[in-house]
Amino acid sequence: MRFPSTPAPPGGPPVPRHGASPDGIDRRVGRAFLAANTVPLAIGVVLSCSTALTGTRVYGRLTLGVVWGALQLGVFLVSVWWHEARSVRPDTPAERFFAPEDLPTGTAGTSPARERGW
Amino acid sequence: MTAPLLLSAGALDPVGSAARGPVITTFLVFIGLCLLWVFTLASQDEHPERLHTAGRSLPPVFNGVALAGEYITVVTLFAVSGAIALFGYDGFTSAVDSVIALGVLLLLAKRIRDSGQYTLGGLFSLRAPGREARTAAAVVTLVITVPVLMVQLRAAGISAALLIGMSSDTAQVACTVLMGCLVACFAAVADLRGTSFVQVVKVPVTLVALAVVTLLALRKFSWSPGGLLDAAVQQSIAPDGYLSRGLWAHTVGLGPLNTISDHIVVILGMAMMPHLILRVAASRCGRAARRSTSIAAGLTTIFYLLLITTGFAAAAVVGSGQISAVDANGQAAPILLASGLFGYGSTTRVVIITLVACVAFLAVLTAVSSITFTAAVSVTRDVLTRTGRPLTDTGQVWALRSTVVALCLGGLVLSTAVHSYPVEFLVTFSLGVAATCVFPVLVYSFFWPGFNRRGLLWSVYGGLLLCTVLTIFSPTVSGSAYALWPDASFDWYPFHTTGLISVPAAFLLGWLGSTRPPAQIGQGSRRTAHEYAKG
């Protein structure tokens, strides 16, 4: 993942360009994820309202309704993978700089997370 | 959509007398081992918030697998595969919606965790601090969880009765009580960490069991998925319409708007269940919550793909006619498929049936304990600790345990009391309430700084009232052959689910309540809430 930034002053952290903050990246990725899934879902909903459309043969026994549902699942799976890959992850050095507020935060009285795991 | 009707088997013995002994023995040994393991996971922690959220220390992958496990319930296992086996496309599209629901949760996961809250009460109080919002959240949590609890317990009892070949009402009630008591023992000592371990074990066991059943079914059709689908269509009750809309008996004649309503309820309702929100909120940080949800989405997609194949395989191997003869909604399909893959007397057959039975028990154990735990956390944290006399830590833990036991026993009593009634509408009602009372409030809380206490209360109570009234006057309660009271007829609301009306209405009420003067209401809380919501 790329984090556009201007050159850092000597000994200082990099300065993020306008709109390239982790939250900005997350928002853009979230919007793309929403769009990628909303379109197939909307078409799927419209299809599921019509017996004739869903029953249209596409290949062998497979009908348009079943093929579209499978396509929806495929798009969903790929978009989830893409969303996770493109979003800012907690273990990247850039994020550790950009988003110190996202370090583990328990509520009052809880023990904050310490151990690393899978 | 999936209507998780309970098994209503007549005289049926899919296991067979020869295999019953080994199946029951192995099943009981498995239950014993599970309970022994569960008691080793029992928490001695006296700090309430560490019990509620496991100290927010669960690693993202571990929590993600556990979140996927929350989706694997006995109702899902039997209802979805059964619906696909009997109703083809109608069941299939419901399964697709269930997966897509995790996308909604994924979009909100980081904000939920970053809010620092883990009950609905906490999330509701982001915009409206005070007892009213927390009480409303506790009411909504109970209204969502108790019906689901009843259906899970009853489905558990009836599937257990099916396995022992005793399908009389008395045997089913006895099995329900027995299973309920076993599960209550676990729920009473469990915390989030303990249930997470069992969830994490359940996911691979379930996926392996479904994969084995699917592969064995494919082997019967020379490893040809096309051949399996072809057989499923041929063996269905209506080969011409099996892979197109309209076979689902509950929704026949209700029209396209009913279909849209079903989509809304399944997608939003399944995303907003309180036990899922608790698990997401128990993540280490916002981005860990998102990562856990992504992992859960991947695993859940695999689970549903296997479940869809199992449904089609059941139709192909057993035949829809035989499945519907056992249960009108096909929920015996997985057990019938497991018993139909090999001939009587085969050892492999005993192993497969036992495997399915063990998966079903794990699903009941985890689902019931998660649901009761979440409801108890909500009651304890949002109601009991907000009284005039705050509870000590020990008092809170005691209250939590007592509430869990009370919920389990209450659910069990209700479940046995309504045993002879078709209560499938309870699950759709719960999903409708989750979609109506939780989703709009969270969206407004996270994205609209102008949302205030009045808007929240109008949205929650107005939505809840609408859901209740519309459900009472829907075809699920009267006026249809599948209704609670089929002979009565007061079904003026024409849809099977409430989402089409209640979700937009809840949004509208939230907006109206928030924008209606006097505008100064909630001003004090807006700044704080906005800071939370920015995450």
Chai-1 contact restraints between the chains, C-beta under 6 A:
chainA,res_idxA,chainB,res_idxB,connection_type,confidence,min_distance_angstrom,max_distance_angstrom,comment,restraint_id
A,G30,B,L107,contact,1.0,0.0,6.0,A-B,restraint_1
A,N37,B,G103,contact,1.0,0.0,6.0,A-B,restraint_2
A,V45,B,H263,contact,1.0,0.0,6.0,A-B,restraint_3
A,S48,B,T93,contact,1.0,0.0,6.0,A-B,restraint_4
A,S48,B,R245,contact,1.0,0.0,6.0,A-B,restraint_5
A,S48,B,T259,contact,1.0,0.0,6.0,A-B,restraint_6
A,C49,B,P256,contact,1.0,0.0,6.0,A-B,restraint_7
A,C49,B,T259,contact,1.0,0.0,6.0,A-B,restraint_8
A,T51,B,S244,contact,1.0,0.0,6.0,A-B,restraint_9
A,T51,B,R245,contact,1.0,0.0,6.0,A-B,restraint_10
A,T51,B,G246,contact,1.0,0.0,6.0,A-B,restraint_11
A,T54,B,Y89,contact,1.0,0.0,6.0,A-B,restraint_12
A,T54,B,S244,contact,1.0,0.0,6.0,A-B,restraint_13
A,T54,B,R245,contact,1.0,0.0,6.0,A-B,restraint_14
A,G55,B,S244,contact,1.0,0.0,6.0,A-B,restraint_15
A,G60,B,G226,contact,1.0,0.0,6.0,A-B,restraint_16
A,R61,B,L229,contact,1.0,0.0,6.0,A-B,restraint_17
A,R61,B,D230,contact,1.0,0.0,6.0,A-B,restraint_18
A,R61,B,V233,contact,1.0,0.0,6.0,A-B,restraint_19
A,T63,B,L243,contact,1.0,0.0,6.0,A-B,restraint_20
A,T63,B,S244,contact,1.0,0.0,6.0,A-B,restraint_21
A,G65,B,Y89,contact,1.0,0.0,6.0,A-B,restraint_22
A,G65,B,S244,contact,1.0,0.0,6.0,A-B,restraint_23
A,V66,B,L243,contact,1.0,0.0,6.0,A-B,restraint_24
A,G69,B,F92,contact,1.0,0.0,6.0,A-B,restraint_25
A,G69,B,T93,contact,1.0,0.0,6.0,A-B,restraint_26
A,G69,B,V96,contact,1.0,0.0,6.0,A-B,restraint_27
A,Q72,B,V96,contact,1.0,0.0,6.0,A-B,restraint_28
A,L73,B,T301,contact,1.0,0.0,6.0,A-B,restraint_29
A,L77,B,T301,contact,1.0,0.0,6.0,A-B,restraint_30
A,V80,B,S294,contact,1.0,0.0,6.0,A-B,restraint_31
A,V80,B,A297,contact,1.0,0.0,6.0,A-B,restraint_32
A,E84,B,S294,contact,1.0,0.0,6.0,A-B,restraint_33
A,P90,B,R287,contact,1.0,0.0,6.0,A-B,restraint_34
A,D102,B,C285,contact,1.0,0.0,6.0,A-B,restraint_35
A,D102,B,G286,contact,1.0,0.0,6.0,A-B,restraint_36
A,D102,B,R287,contact,1.0,0.0,6.0,A-B,restraint_37
A,P104,B,R284,contact,1.0,0.0,6.0,A-B,restraint_38
A,P104,B,C285,contact,1.0,0.0,6.0,A-B,restraint_39
A,G106,B,R56,contact,1.0,0.0,6.0,A-B,restraint_40
A,T107,B,G116,contact,1.0,0.0,6.0,A-B,restraint_41
A,G109,B,E49,contact,1.0,0.0,6.0,A-B,restraint_42
A,T110,B,E49,contact,1.0,0.0,6.0,A-B,restraint_43
A,T110,B,G55,contact,1.0,0.0,6.0,A-B,restraint_44
A,T110,B,R56,contact,1.0,0.0,6.0,A-B,restraint_45
A,S111,B,G55,contact,1.0,0.0,6.0,A-B,restraint_46
A,A113,B,R56,contact,1.0,0.0,6.0,A-B,restraint_47
A,A113,B,S57,contact,1.0,0.0,6.0,A-B,restraint_48
A,A113,B,R284,contact,1.0,0.0,6.0,A-B,restraint_49
A,G117,B,P59,contact,1.0,0.0,6.0,A-B,restraint_50
A,W118,B,P59,contact,1.0,0.0,6.0,A-B,restraint_51
A,W118,B,V61,contact,1.0,0.0,6.0,A-B,restraint_52
